C-alpha cells in the first residue's frame, strides 16, 4: 500500500518555516557560525585555541560551535570572523525582482 506524504516547499529559511519571530537574525547567526566552523576545521583549531583567539571561555566556544544562536549577537560573530582572518563585507541592495526584501549573509574571499 502506497501512502501519500504531504510535502510543503520551504521558504529557504528554516527558522521562518518554524515560525520564529526573529527568523532572519537567527539565519544570519547560523550562517556566521557555519563559516566559523569551516575556518576552525581548515585551520585545525582546538576549542581551547579558538577560545584564546576570540577571548572566550572554552564552554562558550563549545556552545557557539554547537549552534547556540542566542548566546552571541551577530555583530560579535562577525567580529570573530575578522579575528580569524576573514574580511566581512555588508552589502545593501534593492531586490532585483518582486520578492520581499530579505537579509542574507555571505563571506566573500578577498584573497
C-alpha angles and dihedrals in degrees: 000000000000118000121208115230120204110230123195121195111237124231094232091256112084091193091058090046089055091050102250113162094218095043096140092052092047091050092050092049092048090051092049092050091049090054089050090051091052092050091048090052093046092050092040091229121176118223092250091053091048090049090054092048094049097039093243137126116256094246089056090052089050091050091050095048089048091056104258091162098180095057096073132041117231091245090056092049090051089051089052089055091055091048087054090055102263126132111229119203126187112208125192116196140154119254112263093215136032095276118121117269114266141180119246135174130219132168108209120202110231093180 
